[in-house]
């Protein structure tokens, strides 16, 4: 009989992130080394990265990263893009052949900006127009999936261990001011290229360790606002909740944390009058966006990064700082592989957000 301590019982997936507060760009090799330390938290069914600041020469254009199952799907999708966007540049996303990554789809990248005529006809702002076009491709063009659509950022993901995914996408050839990474250990959803993390919409990206027990309620609520959850994993809904609360409802990330990991009512009752009024408003107004179940997440966005645990802190997360760089990971070892001599290191409490913005900005 195997005793306690002799059997590995994983606490879910692996997440890691790093951001330089001055905007100094770092090489992508560092985030690969970080996530590789937590190899045993993954099972080879999904890995991926989000990288910010990697396309400075195209920073004013949306970078669409798209998976295609067939040449026909590519043709149909490109016809749609040409009708709605000015395509500034298009190419295959550079990859290197490695034996660990197999069955890859066609993977293309497009730098685009909405056509003024189409944008005017839509009577939408630029970001809403672009988001709706992403959903149009992902729900109506069979075999095409836009998995990244932000400006000056990109998501790179696949079926495989994350360190292999990083080598496959040649992440060591990119430089950015912020990176996040995920090693997947799916428990009740399939391992497929689209289902790997990060999940992204516009410049928002999410990597997630845990399971959302409130998924069905969250999904039904967010789809009332035009979002479409089609990717067979609960993490997708977190991305859309973030987009809805930040872009559409103009909540700060501190307020967003107080919605999706809301304090218990008894905790709110002990707050000052001002804090109690604010948290009561958020809990009542956005009750359908409360996420329950064990989770730790990293949310990347233009100019910043947020880390957040569930209210009971049922998933591990550690934060370390060295000079102008902040590191966040499921395990301290994944931080110290890049920076052994940290200035500070700590573990945030449940529902306590860690929000880092460039140059002291606010989000």
C-alpha positions as CSV (number, residue, x, y, z in Angstrom):
1,X,0.0,0.0,0.0
2,X,1.3,3.5,-0.9
3,X,1.2,5.9,2.0
4,X,0.5,9.6,2.1
5,X,3.5,11.5,0.6
6,X,4.4,8.6,-1.7
7,X,1.8,9.4,-4.3
8,X,1.8,12.7,-6.2
9,X,-1.6,14.3,-5.9
10,X,-1.4,17.4,-8.2
11,X,-3.1,20.6,-7.2
12,X,-3.9,21.4,-10.8
13,X,-2.0,23.1,-13.5
14,X,1.1,25.3,-13.4
15,X,1.0,29.1,-14.0
16,X,3.9,31.6,-14.2
17,X,4.2,35.2,-15.1
18,X,6.7,38.1,-15.0
19,X,6.5,41.8,-15.8
20,X,9.0,44.6,-15.8
21,X,7.4,47.7,-14.4
22,X,9.6,50.1,-16.5
23,X,8.5,48.4,-19.7
24,X,12.0,47.0,-20.3
25,X,11.7,44.0,-22.7
26,X,12.9,40.6,-21.6
27,X,13.8,37.6,-23.7
28,X,11.1,34.8,-23.9
29,X,13.6,32.2,-22.8
30,X,13.1,33.3,-19.2
31,X,9.4,32.3,-19.1
32,X,10.2,29.0,-20.7
33,X,12.7,28.2,-18.0
34,X,10.2,29.2,-15.3
35,X,7.3,27.0,-16.4
36,X,9.7,24.1,-17.2
37,X,10.5,23.9,-13.4
38,X,6.9,22.9,-12.8
39,X,6.9,20.1,-15.5
40,X,5.2,17.6,-13.1
41,X,2.1,19.9,-12.8
42,X,1.3,19.3,-16.5
43,X,0.5,16.1,-18.3
44,X,1.4,17.1,-21.9
45,X,-2.2,17.9,-23.0
46,X,-1.7,21.7,-23.2
47,X,0.8,24.5,-22.8
48,X,1.0,28.1,-23.8
49,X,2.3,31.6,-23.4
50,X,1.0,35.2,-23.7
51,X,3.6,37.8,-24.5
52,X,3.2,41.6,-24.3
53,X,5.3,44.2,-26.2
54,X,6.5,41.8,-28.8
55,X,5.3,43.6,-31.9
56,X,6.5,47.2,-31.5
57,X,6.8,47.8,-35.2
58,X,3.1,46.9,-35.5
59,X,1.9,48.2,-32.2
60,X,-1.1,50.1,-33.7
61,X,-2.5,47.1,-35.4
62,X,-4.5,44.1,-34.0
63,X,-2.4,40.9,-34.2
64,X,-4.6,38.0,-35.1
65,X,-3.1,34.6,-34.4
66,X,-5.3,31.9,-36.1
67,X,-5.5,28.1,-36.2
68,X,-6.8,26.6,-39.4
69,X,-7.8,22.9,-39.8
70,X,-7.9,23.1,-43.6
71,X,-6.8,25.3,-46.5
72,X,-10.5,25.9,-47.3
73,X,-11.1,27.3,-43.8
74,X,-8.1,29.6,-44.3
75,X,-9.5,30.8,-47.6
76,X,-12.9,31.5,-46.1
77,X,-11.5,33.3,-43.1
78,X,-9.2,35.5,-45.2
79,X,-12.1,36.5,-47.4
80,X,-14.0,37.6,-44.3
81,X,-10.9,39.5,-42.9
82,X,-10.5,41.3,-46.3
83,X,-14.1,42.4,-46.2
84,X,-13.8,43.9,-42.7
85,X,-10.1,44.9,-42.1
86,X,-7.1,46.4,-43.9
87,X,-4.5,43.6,-43.7
88,X,-1.1,45.2,-43.2
89,X,0.9,42.0,-43.1
90,X,0.2,38.3,-43.0
91,X,2.5,35.3,-42.7
92,X,2.8,31.9,-41.1
93,X,3.8,32.1,-37.4
94,X,7.4,30.9,-37.3
95,X,7.8,27.5,-35.6
96,X,10.5,24.9,-35.4
97,X,9.9,21.2,-35.9
98,X,10.3,19.2,-32.8
99,X,9.2,15.6,-32.2
100,X,7.2,16.4,-29.0
101,X,4.7,18.6,-30.9
102,X,2.6,16.8,-33.4
103,X,-0.6,17.2,-35.4
104,X,-0.2,21.0,-35.7
105,X,-2.8,22.9,-37.6
106,X,-2.0,25.7,-40.0
107,X,-0.9,28.6,-37.8
108,X,-1.1,32.1,-39.4
109,X,-0.6,35.7,-38.1
110,X,-2.3,38.8,-39.5
111,X,-1.7,42.5,-38.5
112,X,-5.0,44.3,-39.2
113,X,-7.0,47.4,-38.6
114,X,-10.7,47.8,-39.2
115,X,-11.8,49.3,-42.5
116,X,-13.2,52.8,-41.9
117,X,-16.3,52.1,-44.0
118,X,-17.1,48.9,-42.1
119,X,-16.4,50.5,-38.8
120,X,-18.7,53.4,-39.6
121,X,-21.5,51.2,-40.8
122,X,-21.3,49.1,-37.6
123,X,-21.7,52.2,-35.3
124,X,-19.4,50.4,-32.9
125,X,-16.1,51.5,-31.4
126,X,-13.0,49.9,-32.8
127,X,-12.5,47.3,-30.0
128,X,-16.1,46.2,-30.0
129,X,-16.1,45.9,-33.8
130,X,-12.9,43.8,-33.6
131,X,-14.2,41.5,-30.8
132,X,-17.4,40.9,-32.7
133,X,-15.4,39.9,-35.8
134,X,-13.4,37.5,-33.7
135,X,-16.6,35.8,-32.5
136,X,-17.9,35.8,-36.0
137,X,-14.9,33.8,-37.2
138,X,-14.9,31.4,-34.2
139,X,-18.6,30.6,-34.4
140,X,-19.4,30.7,-38.1
141,X,-16.2,29.6,-40.0
142,X,-15.7,25.9,-39.5
143,X,-12.1,25.0,-39.0
144,X,-10.9,28.5,-38.2
145,X,-10.1,29.8,-34.7
146,X,-8.8,33.2,-33.7
147,X,-6.9,32.5,-30.5
148,X,-5.2,35.9,-30.1
149,X,-6.4,39.3,-31.2
150,X,-4.7,42.1,-29.2
151,X,-2.4,44.9,-30.1
152,X,1.4,44.5,-29.5
153,X,0.8,41.1,-27.9
154,X,0.4,37.5,-28.8
155,X,-0.7,34.1,-27.5
156,X,1.2,31.0,-28.5
157,X,-0.3,27.6,-27.4
158,X,-0.5,24.0,-28.4
159,X,-1.0,20.4,-27.2
160,X,2.2,19.5,-25.4
161,X,4.3,20.3,-22.3
162,X,4.8,24.1,-22.0
163,X,8.6,24.0,-22.4
164,X,8.1,22.1,-25.7
165,X,5.5,24.6,-26.8
166,X,7.8,27.4,-26.1
167,X,10.6,25.8,-28.2
168,X,8.1,25.0,-31.0
169,X,7.0,28.7,-31.3
170,X,10.7,29.9,-31.0
171,X,9.7,32.1,-28.0
172,X,13.4,32.7,-27.3
173,X,13.4,34.9,-30.4
174,X,10.8,37.3,-28.9
175,X,11.2,40.1,-26.4
176,X,8.4,41.6,-24.3
177,X,7.8,43.5,-21.1
178,X,5.4,40.9,-19.7
179,X,4.9,37.1,-20.2
180,X,2.6,34.6,-18.7
181,X,2.7,30.8,-19.1
182,X,0.6,27.8,-18.4
183,X,1.1,24.0,-18.1
184,X,-2.2,22.2,-18.4
185,X,-3.5,19.2,-16.4
186,X,-7.0,18.9,-17.7
187,X,-9.3,16.8,-15.6
188,X,-12.7,17.0,-17.3
189,X,-12.1,18.6,-20.7
190,X,-10.2,17.3,-23.8
191,X,-6.6,18.2,-24.6
192,X,-6.7,20.1,-28.0
193,X,-4.9,23.1,-29.5
194,X,-7.8,25.5,-29.0
195,X,-8.4,24.4,-25.4
196,X,-4.8,25.1,-24.2
197,X,-4.2,28.2,-22.2
198,X,-3.9,31.2,-22.3
199,X,-7.4,32.2,-23.5
200,X,-7.5,35.7,-24.9
201,X,-9.8,38.4,-26.3
202,X,-8.3,41.6,-27.6
203,X,-5.5,42.4,-25.2
204,X,-6.9,40.4,-22.2
205,X,-5.4,37.0,-21.6
206,X,-6.0,34.5,-18.8
207,X,-4.1,31.5,-17.5
208,X,-5.8,29.5,-14.8
209,X,-5.1,26.8,-12.3
210,X,-8.2,25.2,-10.8
211,X,-11.8,24.5,-11.6
212,X,-14.8,26.7,-11.8
213,X,-17.8,25.1,-10.0
214,X,-20.0,28.1,-11.1
215,X,-19.1,27.7,-14.8
216,X,-22.7,27.0,-16.0
217,X,-24.1,30.0,-14.2
218,X,-21.2,32.2,-15.3
219,X,-21.5,31.0,-18.9
220,X,-25.2,31.6,-19.2
221,X,-24.9,35.1,-17.7
222,X,-22.0,36.2,-19.9
223,X,-23.6,34.9,-23.1
224,X,-26.5,37.3,-22.4
225,X,-24.1,40.0,-23.4
226,X,-23.1,38.6,-26.8
227,X,-20.2,36.4,-25.8
228,X,-20.0,32.8,-27.2
229,X,-18.4,30.0,-25.1
230,X,-17.4,27.3,-27.6
231,X,-14.0,26.1,-26.5
232,X,-14.9,23.2,-24.1
233,X,-13.1,24.6,-21.0
234,X,-14.2,26.7,-18.1
235,X,-11.3,29.1,-18.3
236,X,-12.7,30.7,-21.4
237,X,-15.6,32.2,-19.4
238,X,-13.1,34.0,-17.1
239,X,-11.6,35.8,-20.1
240,X,-15.0,37.1,-21.2
241,X,-15.9,38.1,-17.7
242,X,-12.7,40.2,-17.5
243,X,-13.4,41.8,-20.8
244,X,-17.0,42.6,-19.9
245,X,-16.2,44.1,-16.5
246,X,-13.1,46.1,-17.6
247,X,-13.8,47.1,-21.2
248,X,-17.6,47.3,-21.2
249,X,-18.4,48.2,-17.5
250,X,-15.3,50.3,-16.9
251,X,-14.4,48.6,-13.6
252,X,-10.9,48.8,-12.3
253,X,-9.0,45.6,-11.8
254,X,-9.2,46.1,-8.1
255,X,-13.0,46.2,-8.4
256,X,-12.9,43.2,-10.8
257,X,-11.1,41.2,-8.2
258,X,-13.9,42.2,-5.7
259,X,-16.5,40.8,-8.1
260,X,-15.0,37.5,-9.3
261,X,-13.5,36.7,-5.8
262,X,-15.9,38.7,-3.8
263,X,-15.5,38.8,0.0
264,X,-17.9,36.8,2.1
265,X,-20.9,38.7,3.4
266,X,-19.7,38.4,7.0
267,X,-16.4,40.0,5.9
268,X,-18.2,42.9,4.2
269,X,-20.2,43.5,7.3
270,X,-17.0,44.2,9.3
271,X,-15.7,46.8,6.8
272,X,-15.9,50.6,7.2
273,X,-19.0,52.2,5.9
274,X,-17.4,53.3,2.6
275,X,-15.9,49.8,2.0
276,X,-19.1,48.1,2.9
277,X,-21.2,50.2,0.6
278,X,-18.8,49.7,-2.3
279,X,-18.6,45.9,-1.9
280,X,-22.3,45.5,-1.3
281,X,-22.9,47.3,-4.6
282,X,-20.4,45.1,-6.5
283,X,-21.8,41.9,-5.1
284,X,-25.4,42.8,-5.9
285,X,-24.8,44.5,-9.2
286,X,-22.4,41.8,-10.6
287,X,-23.5,38.7,-8.7
288,X,-23.6,36.6,-11.9
289,X,-19.9,37.2,-12.4
290,X,-18.8,35.7,-9.0
291,X,-16.6,32.7,-9.6
292,X,-16.7,29.9,-7.2
293,X,-14.4,26.9,-6.9
294,X,-10.6,26.6,-6.4
295,X,-8.6,28.9,-8.7
296,X,-5.5,31.0,-9.1
297,X,-5.3,33.1,-12.3
298,X,-3.0,35.5,-14.0
299,X,-4.7,38.2,-16.2
300,X,-2.5,39.9,-18.7
301,X,-3.7,43.2,-20.2
302,X,-2.2,46.2,-22.1
303,X,0.3,47.7,-19.7
304,X,-0.1,45.3,-16.7
305,X,-0.7,42.0,-15.0
306,X,-3.1,40.9,-12.3
307,X,-2.7,37.8,-10.1
308,X,-5.7,36.5,-8.0
309,X,-6.6,33.5,-5.9
310,X,-10.1,32.3,-4.9
311,X,-11.5,33.4,-1.6
312,X,-10.3,30.4,0.3
313,X,-6.9,30.2,-1.4
314,X,-7.3,26.6,-2.5
315,X,-4.6,26.9,-5.1
316,X,-1.0,28.0,-4.5
317,X,0.5,31.2,-5.8
318,X,3.8,33.0,-4.8
319,X,5.0,36.5,-5.7
320,X,8.6,37.7,-5.8
321,X,10.2,41.0,-6.6
322,X,13.7,42.0,-7.7
323,X,14.3,45.6,-8.6
324,X,11.8,46.6,-11.3
325,X,10.6,43.0,-12.1
326,X,7.7,41.2,-10.5
327,X,7.5,37.4,-10.7
328,X,4.4,35.3,-10.0
329,X,4.1,31.5,-10.1
330,X,2.5,28.4,-8.6
331,X,5.8,27.5,-6.9
332,X,8.6,29.6,-5.6
333,X,11.2,27.5,-7.4
334,X,9.7,28.7,-10.7
335,X,10.6,32.2,-9.7
336,X,14.1,31.5,-8.3
337,X,15.2,29.7,-11.4
338,X,15.3,33.2,-13.0
339,X,16.1,35.3,-10.0
340,X,17.7,33.5,-7.0
341,X,18.2,36.7,-5.0
342,X,14.8,38.2,-4.6
343,X,14.2,41.5,-2.7
344,X,10.9,40.2,-1.4
345,X,8.8,37.1,-1.7
346,X,5.4,36.4,-0.3
347,X,2.1,34.4,-0.8
348,X,-1.0,36.6,-1.4
349,X,-4.1,35.8,0.7
350,X,-7.2,34.5,-0.8
351,X,-9.1,37.1,-3.0
352,X,-6.2,39.6,-2.5
353,X,-5.2,40.8,-6.0
354,X,-1.7,41.6,-6.9
355,X,-1.9,44.3,-9.7
356,X,1.3,45.5,-11.4
357,X,1.1,48.3,-14.0
358,X,3.8,49.9,-16.2
359,X,5.5,53.0,-14.8
360,X,3.2,53.2,-11.8
361,X,0.0,53.5,-13.8
362,X,-3.5,52.4,-12.8
363,X,-5.8,49.8,-14.4
